[in-house]
Amino acid sequence: MIMMLFKYILKTLLKNKTVWFWGLLYVTIWLFLGVFVWGNSIDRNYLKYYAGIWFAFDSIISISSISVTLSYSIYYASSSLAYLFRNSSMKPFKYYMENMFSIGTFFVIMGTILELIEIILFSIKFNVIILPGNIILTVILFFISGMIFYSFSMILVIIMNNYLGLKNVGFVSFIPMILSWLLSYSILYIKLPSYVIYSNFITTLTYIFTYSFIEKTPWIILTDPFSPHINVFICTISIIAWLILLMPICIYSLSKIRASSIEEARVS
């Protein structure tokens, strides 16, 4: 039963054209612009760092974009999940872990393809092959990022489904993507307060993704070599803390999910 659920979810994700569009094609367009348009004036001494920034930025946007698509599946399946948890041996914990493992695996696959695309684009433009410095860390980051973003999205949608109604579920599902754009783009040019940088999983993941690619401590303002360096240890602790925090909240939220009608969101 467990392996069947894992295979079913992973197979469904791999066949989902919408997920591939937002998770790969959408960010590849931005990556293409970053390499062939905005990369024309880049100093070759900073080429790997520049590639690392784009890798981090595109990874976060890709993961958050996919989370938007996946979050819709929660309220579409709310009635089925409510019935399943109450009338079968499938419990929220088991469902959550299998779901997260499937989604984490999918994000690793998506992230690997995204890395290959970036390597190819940079090699075409600059005639040099730029590889991630720590491939194992990037794989771990894609897996963990998928779990964090999807858990966050799931909690938001369940709150809307259970307590606030489905009137604004479309907007709420886009919150992870909106925050990703605002925060990950901000640290390219602005020094945010330390409590903002280290207290949210978006900026910390962006920094650690950059670190995994360049294997050097990134600057706090990612495009400013004169800004101080980020604290990689605190970023790591923050990411782990968010994962530990979101998991039980998500499992509890699933245990309380209520059946709702899709028509309610349409009518509202």
Salt bridges, closest charged atoms under 4 A:
GLU263 OE2 - ARG266 NH1 2.81
